[in-house]
Amino acid sequence: MTDLDRAAHALRRLPPSCGPVRLVAVDGHAGSGKSTLAARLATALGDAPVLHLDDLATHEELFAWTGRLRHQVLEPLSRGETALYRPYDWNRRDFGEPRALPPAPVVLIEGVGAGREAVRPFLAWLLWMERGPEESWARGRHRDGPEQAEFWDGWTLAETRHFARDPSRPFADTLVRERPEGYDWLPGPSVTAGPDQIITHGDGFLSVN
């Protein structure tokens, strides 16, 4: 069993947090590896649905997507209904046709700010990609190429301001550190030991009590 299989097993055992859904957030700095982790974890969960917050943000509202998330996604899922959200097209600068997000047993929400204060009451677990901002941003700039340099200049400033006002890492249940093969799953700042704790950490893995 891989570390991702162990994590998936542990997350499935969590109590539902948003209606029948166990909503699991993957947060971290831009370029830290959130999308890759979410995709791998979704596969380990049996193709769990993934919501990318880039689909709800816009050029003018990099972090002002909370209302769209609540109305289009969180409220329907909390009622056990399929959510319909309109993904933003970053080339056309407009929202596209509605896309379905079913109320699966585990739904992943991935993006910078996924663990923000307004979202945390709906979360079953908060994962934080443990990679610093400068390294993460350098990875992101390399990935996107020089044509996106101006966007990244604005983004890094906006992200710094966001996390200064509304930090996620202090509330993370698990810090995820990428290794050459797989990940280390470390207890986050919000984790306290207790007999009723469902998920524990040991030897770099998530485990289920």
Rosetta blueprint (number, residue, H / E / L):
1 M L
2 T L
3 D H
4 L H
5 D H
6 R H
7 A H
8 A H
9 H H
10 A H
11 L H
12 R H
13 R L
14 L L
15 P L
16 P L
17 S L
18 C E
19 G L
20 P L
21 V E
22 R E
23 L E
24 V E
25 A E
26 V E
27 D E
28 G L
29 H L
30 A L
31 G L
32 S L
33 G L
34 K H
35 S H
36 T H
37 L H
38 A H
39 A H
40 R H
41 L H
42 A H
43 T H
44 A H
45 L L
46 G L
47 D L
48 A L
49 P L
50 V E
51 L E
52 H E
53 L H
54 D H
55 D H
56 L L
57 A L
58 T L
59 H L
60 E L
61 E L
62 L L
63 F L
64 A L
65 W L
66 T H
67 G H
68 R H
69 L H
70 R H
71 H H
72 Q H
73 V H
74 L H
75 E H
76 P H
77 L H
78 S H
79 R L
80 G L
81 E L
82 T L
83 A E
84 L E
85 Y E
86 R L
87 P L
88 Y E
89 D E
90 W L
91 N L
92 R L
93 R L
94 D E
95 F E
96 G L
97 E L
98 P L
99 R E
100 A E
101 L E
102 P L
103 P L
104 A L
105 P L
106 V E
107 V E
108 L E
109 I E
110 E E
111 G L
112 V L
113 G L
114 A L
115 G L
116 R L
117 E L
118 A L
119 V L
120 R H
121 P H
122 F H
123 L L
124 A L
125 W E
126 L E
127 L E
128 W E
129 M E
130 E L
131 R L
132 G L
133 P H
134 E H
135 E H
136 S H
137 W H
138 A H
139 R H
140 G H
141 R H
142 H H
143 R H
144 D H
145 G L
146 P H
147 E H
148 Q H
149 A H
150 E H
151 F H
152 W H
153 D H
154 G H
155 W H
156 T H
157 L H
158 A H
159 E H
160 T H
161 R H
162 H H
163 F H
164 A H
165 R H
166 D L
167 P L
168 S L
169 R H
170 P H
171 F H
172 A L
173 D L
174 T E
175 L E
176 V E
177 R E
178 E E
179 R L
180 P L
181 E L
182 G L
183 Y E
184 D E
185 W E
186 L E
187 P E
188 G L
189 P L
190 S L
191 V L
192 T L
193 A L
194 G L
195 P L
196 D L
197 Q L
198 I L
199 I E
200 T E
201 H E
202 G E
203 D L
204 G L
205 F E
206 L E
207 S E
208 V E
209 N L
